[in-house]
């Protein structure tokens, strides 16, 4: 069990875990999840950590999109944002890159969820390790993480 699963269990929300055999040679973790689990791409989201200069913020965007850093800065109420260095993201969250979950992080970070998630009945995010996904309602994710919902994704 990961801290993400423990946090969701403690929050008493409905969620499902989905496991797959992670390939360390996979070019894209998100594409690997979609192929391995047969999920619809619009329902699969990646969890990224950005540095705003004022602190770290978590951004959750569709795997088929890239993060719009200017939009994230606006949503976070800061002037700028840049992707955090992997070691910084890992230290802050307690997870390895490719397995960063929005739940059960070492430090609770401000979170921004891309608005497109609200169009899905269920979204899929990392369960806290490579090879583990969590299926959860987007509103439950917003409630548990106290996320701001904003347009922060840009097309690839």
SULBELZI-V205616 format. One record per helix or strand of 3 or more residues. SS is the DSSP state (alpha for helix, beta for strand). FROM is the first residue (numbers start at 1). LEN is the number of residues. If there is no record, write none. Layout:
ss:SS from:FROM len:LEN
ss:SS from:FROM len:LEN
//
This chain:
ss:alpha from:3 len:9
ss:beta from:15 len:5
ss:alpha from:29 len:9
ss:alpha from:41 len:3
ss:beta from:44 len:8
ss:beta from:56 len:7
ss:beta from:65 len:3
ss:alpha from:69 len:8
ss:alpha from:86 len:8
ss:beta from:110 len:5
ss:alpha from:115 len:5
ss:beta from:123 len:4
ss:beta from:132 len:5
ss:alpha from:138 len:8
ss:beta from:148 len:3
ss:beta from:153 len:3
//
